[in-house]
């Protein structure tokens, strides 16, 4: 398997962040069967690194032409090391869903402890430019399925128990679940469910990026190759 130090894929822009940074994605060459989204939470940088390593592990022409990918949906948050964007909003609680709530939502400081901190859900549904841009991209690409990368809960959340969700769970030995175990009002997954868009949340385990590169990245590589 080849390894590259840089991505050799053409990026397209689908919007800008609060601080004016470009929101980039790798477009599918054909109609989009699968959109992979990493880095919606800025403190989950391992998802961006994992997707980048997967993309750099194979020649560009070997990537399935029906796959599109976003390396980082929250670059401001990634640079700040925060869950939310530069406005302090959790983008994954800012989508216009029937259960969206104004105010704050709790965020665990550590996944294995009960200590939580409040984070804003935004002034209104889709109040943030990153959320609006992602919605516009989804409406333009019309993917048949979306796979979002998160951490560190160590599970595959797939309410539809789709073939891809089952395959990821089998290959990673992570449990396949139908819900994450706590309310997520205003989440991308809820937004998708209200529109009949199949959505999988792949929660990486609480491991170092080097361990994730060995346990999760090869599975991502197989997905990019279409070997599922």
C-alpha positions as CSV (number, residue, x, y, z in Angstrom):
1,X,0.0,0.0,0.0
2,X,1.5,3.3,-1.1
3,X,1.8,6.2,1.4
4,X,1.8,9.9,0.3
5,X,2.8,12.9,2.4
6,X,0.2,15.2,0.7
7,X,-3.2,14.8,-0.8
8,X,-3.2,14.9,-4.6
9,X,-6.9,15.3,-5.1
10,X,-8.7,18.4,-6.4
11,X,-10.6,20.2,-3.6
12,X,-13.8,22.2,-4.2
13,X,-15.2,24.8,-1.9
14,X,-18.7,24.7,-0.5
15,X,-18.6,27.7,1.8
16,X,-16.7,29.7,4.5
17,X,-16.4,29.5,8.2
18,X,-17.2,32.2,10.8
19,X,-13.6,33.3,10.5
20,X,-13.6,33.2,6.8
21,X,-11.7,30.0,6.2
22,X,-12.7,27.9,3.1
23,X,-14.9,24.8,3.7
24,X,-13.5,22.3,1.2
25,X,-14.5,18.9,0.0
26,X,-13.5,16.2,-2.4
27,X,-16.2,15.9,-5.0
28,X,-17.4,12.6,-6.4
29,X,-16.6,12.0,-10.0
30,X,-20.1,10.5,-10.6
31,X,-23.4,10.7,-8.7
32,X,-22.7,10.6,-5.0
33,X,-23.5,7.2,-3.4
34,X,-21.6,8.1,-0.1
35,X,-20.5,11.3,1.5
36,X,-17.9,10.9,4.3
37,X,-17.7,13.8,6.8
38,X,-14.9,14.2,9.4
39,X,-14.1,17.0,11.8
40,X,-17.6,18.4,12.6
41,X,-16.3,18.7,16.2
42,X,-13.1,20.6,16.4
43,X,-11.8,18.5,19.3
44,X,-12.1,15.3,17.3
45,X,-9.0,16.0,15.2
46,X,-8.3,12.2,15.0
47,X,-11.2,11.9,12.5
48,X,-9.6,14.4,10.1
49,X,-6.2,12.7,10.4
50,X,-7.7,9.3,9.9
51,X,-9.6,10.2,6.8
52,X,-6.5,12.0,5.4
53,X,-4.3,9.0,6.1
54,X,-6.9,6.8,4.4
55,X,-7.0,9.0,1.3
56,X,-3.2,9.2,1.2
57,X,-2.9,5.4,1.4
58,X,-4.2,4.7,-2.0
59,X,-3.7,6.2,-5.5
60,X,-6.4,8.9,-6.3
61,X,-7.6,6.8,-9.3
62,X,-8.4,3.9,-7.0
63,X,-10.9,5.9,-5.0
64,X,-14.5,4.9,-5.9
65,X,-15.9,7.7,-8.2
66,X,-19.2,7.7,-6.3
67,X,-17.6,8.8,-3.0
68,X,-17.3,12.4,-1.8
69,X,-15.5,13.5,1.4
70,X,-15.1,16.4,3.8
71,X,-11.8,16.3,5.7
72,X,-12.9,18.9,8.2
73,X,-16.4,20.4,8.5
74,X,-15.3,22.7,11.4
75,X,-11.8,24.1,10.6
76,X,-12.1,27.0,13.0
77,X,-12.9,24.7,15.8
78,X,-10.1,22.3,14.8
79,X,-7.6,25.2,15.0
80,X,-9.0,26.3,18.4
81,X,-9.2,22.8,19.7
82,X,-12.8,23.3,20.7
83,X,-15.9,21.2,20.1
84,X,-17.8,24.1,18.6
85,X,-17.0,26.6,15.9
86,X,-15.5,30.1,16.4
87,X,-18.9,31.3,17.8
88,X,-18.8,28.5,20.4
89,X,-21.7,26.7,18.7
90,X,-21.9,22.9,18.5
91,X,-22.5,22.5,14.8
92,X,-23.9,19.0,15.4
93,X,-26.7,20.5,17.5
94,X,-27.4,23.4,15.1
95,X,-29.3,21.7,12.3
96,X,-33.0,22.7,11.7
97,X,-34.7,19.7,13.2
98,X,-38.1,19.3,14.8
99,X,-36.4,18.8,18.2
100,X,-33.9,21.7,17.9
101,X,-33.7,23.6,21.2
102,X,-32.5,27.2,21.8
103,X,-29.9,27.5,24.6
104,X,-27.2,25.1,25.5
105,X,-26.6,21.4,25.4
106,X,-24.3,19.4,27.8
107,X,-21.0,18.1,26.4
108,X,-18.9,15.6,28.4
109,X,-15.5,16.9,29.2
110,X,-14.2,13.3,29.2
111,X,-16.2,10.4,27.7
112,X,-15.7,8.2,30.7
113,X,-16.7,10.7,33.3
114,X,-19.9,12.5,34.2
115,X,-18.5,16.0,34.2
116,X,-20.2,18.1,31.5
117,X,-19.9,21.6,30.2
118,X,-22.6,23.6,28.4
119,X,-22.2,24.4,24.7
120,X,-24.4,26.6,22.6
121,X,-26.9,25.2,20.1
122,X,-26.9,28.6,18.2
123,X,-29.2,31.6,18.1
124,X,-31.5,29.8,15.6
125,X,-31.5,26.6,13.7
126,X,-28.8,26.6,11.1
127,X,-27.6,30.0,12.5
128,X,-23.9,29.1,11.7
129,X,-22.3,29.4,8.2
130,X,-20.8,26.0,8.5
131,X,-24.2,24.4,9.1
132,X,-25.8,26.2,6.3
133,X,-23.0,25.4,3.9
134,X,-23.1,21.7,4.8
135,X,-26.9,21.6,4.3
136,X,-26.5,23.3,0.9
137,X,-23.8,20.8,-0.1
138,X,-26.0,17.8,1.0
139,X,-28.9,19.2,-1.1
140,X,-26.6,19.7,-4.1
141,X,-24.8,16.3,-3.9
142,X,-27.9,14.3,-2.9
143,X,-25.8,11.4,-1.5
144,X,-27.6,8.1,-1.1
145,X,-25.9,7.7,2.3
146,X,-23.7,9.7,4.7
147,X,-21.0,8.4,7.0
148,X,-19.8,10.8,9.7
149,X,-16.7,10.2,11.7
150,X,-16.7,11.0,15.5
151,X,-15.1,9.8,18.7
152,X,-14.4,8.5,21.3
153,X,-17.5,6.4,22.1
154,X,-16.3,3.3,20.2
155,X,-19.5,2.2,18.3
156,X,-21.2,2.3,14.9
157,X,-24.6,4.1,15.3
158,X,-26.8,3.1,12.4
159,X,-30.5,3.3,13.0
160,X,-31.2,1.5,9.7
161,X,-28.7,-1.3,10.3
162,X,-27.6,-0.9,6.7
163,X,-25.2,-3.2,5.0
164,X,-22.4,-0.6,5.3
165,X,-23.0,-0.1,9.0
166,X,-23.0,-3.8,9.7
167,X,-19.8,-4.2,7.6
168,X,-18.0,-1.4,9.5
169,X,-19.0,-2.9,12.8
170,X,-17.8,-6.4,11.8
171,X,-14.5,-5.1,10.4
172,X,-13.7,-2.9,13.4
173,X,-15.2,-5.2,16.1
174,X,-17.2,-2.2,17.3
175,X,-20.8,-2.6,18.6
176,X,-23.6,-1.8,16.1
177,X,-26.2,0.4,17.9
178,X,-29.4,2.1,16.8
179,X,-28.9,5.1,19.0
180,X,-26.0,6.8,20.7
181,X,-27.5,6.6,24.2
182,X,-28.4,10.2,24.9
183,X,-30.5,13.0,23.3
184,X,-29.0,14.8,20.4
185,X,-31.5,17.5,19.4
186,X,-30.5,19.4,16.3
187,X,-28.0,16.8,15.2
188,X,-27.1,16.1,11.6
189,X,-28.3,12.5,12.0
190,X,-31.7,13.7,13.2
191,X,-31.9,16.2,10.3
192,X,-31.1,13.4,7.9
193,X,-33.6,11.0,9.4
194,X,-36.4,13.6,9.0
195,X,-35.6,13.6,5.3
196,X,-35.2,9.9,4.8
197,X,-31.4,10.2,4.2
198,X,-29.6,7.1,5.6
199,X,-26.9,8.2,8.1
200,X,-24.2,6.3,9.9
201,X,-22.2,7.7,12.8
202,X,-18.9,5.9,13.2
203,X,-17.6,6.6,16.6
204,X,-13.8,5.8,16.9
205,X,-12.7,4.2,20.1
206,X,-10.8,6.2,22.8
207,X,-7.4,5.4,21.3
208,X,-4.3,7.3,20.1
209,X,-4.2,8.4,16.5
210,X,-1.5,5.8,15.9
211,X,-3.7,3.1,17.2
212,X,-6.7,4.4,15.2
213,X,-4.5,4.4,12.1
214,X,-4.0,0.7,12.6
215,X,-7.5,-0.3,13.6
216,X,-9.8,2.1,11.8
217,X,-7.9,3.6,8.8
218,X,-7.6,0.3,6.9
219,X,-11.4,-0.1,7.1
220,X,-11.7,3.5,5.7
221,X,-9.3,2.6,2.9
222,X,-11.5,-0.4,2.0
223,X,-14.6,1.9,1.9
224,X,-12.8,4.4,-0.4
225,X,-11.8,1.5,-2.7
226,X,-15.3,0.2,-2.8
227,X,-14.3,-3.1,-1.1
228,X,-17.3,-3.4,1.2
